[in-house]
């Protein structure tokens, strides 16, 4: 009989044995050696039926089509804007993907989005050479005005959002802020100065304690007690 030596959300280290026997199958970031499944990376255990996977706790953001990210404009070209994606690769936001209005050929694009400004975009293409195309032609995608932008480890984004958006809803409710979480680890918070400060603190706590269980309950208590910040 095979046996599982870990539980969902356990933190494990590279080489650690996760399961023995042939009842379980190695998933992402794991490998089988004889009849044992080991972890390849430092991360959190995820179980999916008989498959044992490990979600890394560190590592760079990998751009994927369909990801919503927050990016900084670093250059303006004839055809659009180059964006810092928080990876080694820049994305291109073409004029036609940025705005529905007609843009004249000689128009100064910096009047629409200037260098140094941030945008919420969706990744619509990633080539094998890591050329990334972005778009703002969906609801909620826009140039960022006001608020504050903070950065977290992109691997912790799922924890910040929570199951079915539970964690981020909790923070929004208790701080009164609009919050947009980019898959690349940049987060836009907009509300009152007190609300923004409180939301930033809450997000940093979740980032630091992402490996702990009962985090939602702990955050409910924390946010409930600090409503008078």
Secondary structure, DSSP 8 states (H G I E B T S, - for coil): --EE-S-TT-EE-TT-EEEESSSSEE-TTEEEETTEEEESSSEEEEEETTEEEEEESS------TT-EEEEEEEEE-SSEEEEE-SSSSEEEEEHHHH-SS---TT--GGGTS-TT-EEEEEEEEE-TT--EEEE--STT--B--SSEEEE--GGGHHHHH-GGGHHHHHHHHHH--EEEE-TTSEEEEES-HHHHHHHHHHHHHHHHTTTSSSHHHHHHHHHHHTTT-
